Amino acid sequence: MLEQVVIVGAGIGGLRVAERLRRAKYDGSLVLVGSEPHRPYDRPPLSKGFLAGAEPVWLRAEDRWDALDLDLRVGSRADRLDLAAGIVEVGHDRVPFDRLVVATGVRPRTIPDWSGPGVHVLRSLDDAIELRRAMNGSRRLVVIGAGVLGTEVAAAARARGLEVHLVDPQPTPLAVAVPPILGRAVARWHADRGVHLHLGRGVTAVGGDAGPRVTLDDGTELDADLVLVAIGSVPNAEWLVGSGVAVDDGVLTDETMTASDPRVLAIGDVARVRSAAGHRRLEHWDNAVALAGPVARNLLREPADREPIAAVPYFWTDQYDVKVQVLGSVGAADTVLVVDGDPESGSWLALHTDADDRLVGVSGAGSPAAINRCRAALIDGRPVAELLAAAPWTLTGSAGAPRS
Ligand SMILES: Cc1cc2nc3c(=O)[nH]c(=O)nc-3n(C[C@H](O)[C@H](O)[C@H](O)COP(=O)(O)OP(=O)(O)OC[C@H]3O[C@@H](n4cnc5c(N)ncnc54)[C@H](O)[C@@H]3O)c2cc1C
């Protein structure tokens, strides 16, 4: 019988597993350990509405915490895992567990020399409070990294009237997440709103005594009041190294989200889950939310009875007034068939296919219902011709690898 479940990481993944355990009638002791000083809050608004002045979005209303019957320890960091003793060390406390959930997320990747006054990163509510405060007195922002985070902050800063420079070594924004045809559209939206794009340009130095200065690899020097470094992230898994739980760019799990020790499961940004295509780590909000129920159910089962958890990746990003939605395993090398609208207009629907003309993903803006309807076809990996024959779409454009 399980007497105590410990969840480390009080973000959305950790909290949702706790809620799902109670919903599944687990009535033992539940401990949720979070290193941040706040109760769990929602991260996506931090690069969007929060920078425009909105309040934080709390993940559970104040008056609903008692019902969860949870030992919530905010401002507490798990430092070490002692598997043999079945204990997590949290400061001076030794917290025993029968099952442990690792939900510790990621933190911003940093470069030691890229620091100093005026240089920011964005992951936590405290980071966002500092960035928002700094924006108040600033005229010029340089964003290093044109991924989802960097482009969203660039958009939010333009809306607040700052002069914005966006720098990335890739030729298009969001280059890791989406194919160039979509990246070019994102570049256009930013250019149209007055963002100065420095694409295909690396950064050689950040710093300076009289406010931060960003030096590019062609010698350009960008003086700023404020710099945001948004160059990716690192899993918070160091506290597990040497514990016996296998860690390699995140916590390695099998298809049931069980780590190398059957008492330990992982969820969210920190989990690197085995699939047919190899181990994969996803940094998407939906990935933490949608898998919380299946992870809670597997935790309550004997290891031999646990079920594989299949997820269809999904993320969205808000760029000005465009909400981009991406479903499936979309990548830079996809062939993209635009079946409605046009990405540059900010309204489109596109099917993404692999070299065998199988559907691997769907992207769009302004077509949430159509995107959702493609979910079943994605799970089945249906040939795209079948989908096109069954839907009222005609090809309005295509891009990507040549189709034979
Ligand atoms: C600014 C921003 C905007 C985003 N926007 C989008 C978006 O538009 N669309 C989208 O799909 N995704 C978005 N994401 C990603 C999404 O927020 C994450 O995928 C999601 O928050 C992951 O949840 P998680 O529970 O795995 O990790 P987290 O939310 O990071 O929670 C992990 C928690 O564990 C804590 N922790 C770490 N180490 C320890 C330790 N040793 N002991 C105790 N606690 C620890 C951390 O401090 C953190 O509070 C965004 C992320 C950010 C930062």
Ligand as a Chemical Component Dictionary entry (heavy atoms), coordinates in Angstrom:
data_LIG
# 
_chem_comp.id                   LIG 
_chem_comp.type                 NON-POLYMER 
_chem_comp.pdbx_formal_charge   0 
_chem_comp.three_letter_code    LIG 
# 
loop_
_chem_comp_atom.comp_id 
_chem_comp_atom.atom_id 
_chem_comp_atom.alt_atom_id 
_chem_comp_atom.type_symbol 
_chem_comp_atom.charge 
_chem_comp_atom.model_Cartn_x 
_chem_comp_atom.model_Cartn_y 
_chem_comp_atom.model_Cartn_z 
_chem_comp_atom.pdbx_ordinal 
LIG C1  C1  C 0 7.539  32.575 -20.491 1  
LIG C2  C2  C 0 7.058  31.251 -21.003 2  
LIG C3  C3  C 0 6.063  31.206 -21.963 3  
LIG C4  C4  C 0 5.603  29.979 -22.439 4  
LIG N1  N1  N 0 4.637  29.962 -23.394 5  
LIG C5  C5  C 0 4.195  28.788 -23.880 6  
LIG C6  C6  C 0 3.199  28.758 -24.897 7  
LIG O1  O1  O 0 2.735  29.791 -25.366 8  
LIG N2  N2  N 0 2.789  27.546 -25.351 9  
LIG C7  C7  C 0 3.278  26.365 -24.853 10 
LIG O2  O2  O 0 2.870  25.293 -25.315 11 
LIG N3  N3  N 0 4.228  26.364 -23.885 12 
LIG C8  C8  C 0 4.688  27.544 -23.386 13 
LIG N4  N4  N 0 5.647  27.561 -22.403 14 
LIG C9  C9  C 0 6.154  26.276 -21.878 15 
LIG C10 C10 C 0 5.303  25.778 -20.686 16 
LIG O3  O3  O 0 5.091  26.822 -19.778 17 
LIG C11 C11 C 0 6.036  24.618 -20.042 18 
LIG O4  O4  O 0 6.057  23.558 -20.982 19 
LIG C12 C12 C 0 5.367  24.153 -18.745 20 
LIG O5  O5  O 0 5.355  25.180 -17.791 21 
LIG C13 C13 C 0 6.130  22.945 -18.193 22 
LIG O6  O6  O 0 5.612  22.590 -16.945 23 
LIG P1  P1  P 0 6.490  21.737 -15.919 24 
LIG O7  O7  O 0 5.587  21.496 -14.751 25 
LIG O8  O8  O 0 7.134  20.597 -16.588 26 
LIG O9  O9  O 0 7.698  22.683 -15.487 27 
LIG P2  P2  P 0 7.707  24.096 -14.788 28 
LIG O10 O10 O 0 6.466  24.853 -15.073 29 
LIG O11 O11 O 0 9.007  24.735 -15.141 30 
LIG O12 O12 O 0 7.720  23.749 -13.218 31 
LIG C14 C14 C 0 8.829  23.142 -12.604 32 
LIG C15 C15 C 0 8.990  23.707 -11.204 33 
LIG O13 O13 O 0 9.939  22.921 -10.498 34 
LIG C16 C16 C 0 10.770 23.773 -9.739  35 
LIG N5  N5  N 0 12.030 23.081 -9.412  36 
LIG C17 C17 C 0 13.122 22.896 -10.192 37 
LIG N6  N6  N 0 14.073 22.193 -9.529  38 
LIG C18 C18 C 0 13.571 21.919 -8.294  39 
LIG C19 C19 C 0 14.062 21.216 -7.164  40 
LIG N7  N7  N 0 15.272 20.629 -7.161  41 
LIG N8  N8  N 0 13.285 21.144 -6.061  42 
LIG C20 C20 C 0 12.039 21.712 -6.042  43 
LIG N9  N9  N 0 11.513 22.380 -7.098  44 
LIG C21 C21 C 0 12.264 22.477 -8.217  45 
LIG C22 C22 C 0 10.948 24.961 -10.664 46 
LIG O14 O14 O 0 11.401 26.103 -9.968  47 
LIG C23 C23 C 0 9.528  25.123 -11.195 48 
LIG O15 O15 O 0 8.759  25.919 -10.337 49 
LIG C24 C24 C 0 6.157  28.771 -21.932 50 
LIG C25 C25 C 0 7.187  28.826 -20.984 51 
LIG C26 C26 C 0 7.635  30.053 -20.516 52 
LIG C27 C27 C 0 8.743  30.099 -19.499 53 
# 
loop_
_chem_comp_bond.comp_id 
_chem_comp_bond.atom_id_1 
_chem_comp_bond.atom_id_2 
_chem_comp_bond.value_order 
_chem_comp_bond.pdbx_ordinal 
LIG C1  C2  SING 1  
LIG C2  C3  SING 2  
LIG C2  C26 DOUB 3  
LIG C3  C4  DOUB 4  
LIG C4  N1  SING 5  
LIG C4  C24 SING 6  
LIG N1  C5  DOUB 7  
LIG C5  C6  SING 8  
LIG C5  C8  SING 9  
LIG C6  O1  DOUB 10 
LIG C6  N2  SING 11 
LIG N2  C7  SING 12 
LIG C7  O2  DOUB 13 
LIG C7  N3  SING 14 
LIG N3  C8  DOUB 15 
LIG C8  N4  SING 16 
LIG N4  C9  SING 17 
LIG N4  C24 SING 18 
LIG C9  C10 SING 19 
LIG C10 O3  SING 20 
LIG C10 C11 SING 21 
LIG C11 O4  SING 22 
LIG C11 C12 SING 23 
LIG C12 O5  SING 24 
LIG C12 C13 SING 25 
LIG C13 O6  SING 26 
LIG O6  P1  SING 27 
LIG P1  O7  DOUB 28 
LIG P1  O8  SING 29 
LIG P1  O9  SING 30 
LIG O9  P2  SING 31 
LIG P2  O10 DOUB 32 
LIG P2  O11 SING 33 
LIG P2  O12 SING 34 
LIG O12 C14 SING 35 
LIG C14 C15 SING 36 
LIG C15 O13 SING 37 
LIG C15 C23 SING 38 
LIG O13 C16 SING 39 
LIG C16 N5  SING 40 
LIG C16 C22 SING 41 
LIG N5  C17 SING 42 
LIG N5  C21 SING 43 
LIG C17 N6  DOUB 44 
LIG N6  C18 SING 45 
LIG C18 C19 SING 46 
LIG C18 C21 DOUB 47 
LIG C19 N7  SING 48 
LIG C19 N8  DOUB 49 
LIG N8  C20 SING 50 
LIG C20 N9  DOUB 51 
LIG N9  C21 SING 52 
LIG C22 O14 SING 53 
LIG C22 C23 SING 54 
LIG C23 O15 SING 55 
LIG C24 C25 DOUB 56 
LIG C25 C26 SING 57 
LIG C26 C27 SING 58 
# 
